């Protein structure tokens, strides 16, 4: 009986130490929330103004970069950021 219990305990230890392949977790950026927290206020071929809340400027900048790229292969440059009375921010990007 003791021998069977020891064998069972050894099997439990071996099962706990087995190295099964783990699922690979791929982290993808989730930018769907930008749609809910960001609005285009003004746009032209020379600039774009975004109003946003609960979003960081480094998340807004890539969107502006794509916009300016589509305006004749231009680059987006942050011109200014202003704070609105309702705690929203407006970022102006110049397409150069």
C-alpha positions in Angstrom: 0.0 0.0 0.0 2.8 2.4 0.9 4.6 1.5 -2.4 1.4 2.4 -4.4 1.0 5.7 -2.5 4.6 6.6 -3.2 4.2 5.7 -6.9 1.1 7.8 -7.1 2.8 10.8 -5.5 5.7 10.4 -7.9 3.3 10.5 -10.8 1.7 13.6 -9.4 5.1 15.3 -9.2 6.0 14.3 -12.7 2.7 15.5 -14.0 3.1 18.9 -12.3 6.6 19.3 -13.8 5.7 18.3 -17.4 6.4 20.8 -20.0 3.4 21.1 -22.2 3.6 23.6 -25.0 1.9 26.8 -23.9 -0.3 29.0 -26.1 1.5 31.9 -27.7 -0.2 35.1 -26.7 0.0 37.7 -29.4 -0.5 41.3 -28.2 -2.1 43.5 -30.8 -2.8 47.2 -30.2 -6.5 47.9 -29.6 -7.2 51.1 -31.3 -11.0 50.6 -31.6 -11.5 52.9 -28.6 -10.0 55.8 -30.6 -13.3 55.9 -32.5 -15.2 56.6 -29.3 -12.7 59.1 -27.9 -11.4 61.1 -30.8 -13.1 63.5 -33.3 -11.8 65.3 -36.4 -12.6 69.0 -35.9 -11.0 70.4 -39.0 -9.1 69.1 -41.9 -7.4 70.4 -45.1 -4.5 69.4 -47.2 -2.2 71.4 -45.0 -3.4 70.5 -41.5 -5.7 68.4 -39.4 -7.2 69.1 -35.9 -8.3 66.3 -33.6 -10.3 66.7 -30.4 -9.8 63.8 -27.9 -10.3 62.6 -24.4 -8.9 59.6 -22.5 -6.4 59.1 -25.3 -2.7 60.0 -25.2 -1.1 62.2 -27.9 1.2 59.4 -28.9 -1.9 57.4 -29.9 -3.3 60.4 -31.9 0.0 61.1 -33.8 0.0 57.9 -35.9 -3.5 58.7 -37.1 -2.4 62.2 -38.1 0.7 60.6 -39.8 -1.5 58.4 -42.0 -3.8 61.4 -42.8 -0.9 63.6 -43.9 0.7 60.7 -45.8 -2.6 60.5 -47.8 -2.4 64.3 -48.5 0.5 64.0 -51.0 3.0 61.9 -49.1 3.5 64.6 -46.4 4.7 64.2 -42.9 2.7 65.2 -39.8 4.2 67.6 -37.4 2.5 68.5 -34.1 1.9 72.2 -34.0 0.1 72.7 -30.7 -2.2 71.1 -28.1 -4.9 73.2 -26.3 -7.0 72.2 -23.3 -10.7 72.8 -23.7 -13.0 73.9 -20.8 -14.6 70.4 -20.8 -11.1 68.8 -20.3 -10.9 67.7 -23.9 -7.8 68.4 -25.8 -7.3 69.6 -29.3 -4.2 68.7 -31.2 -3.2 70.5 -34.4 -1.0 68.7 -36.8 0.6 70.4 -39.8 1.2 68.4 -43.0 4.5 69.3 -44.5 
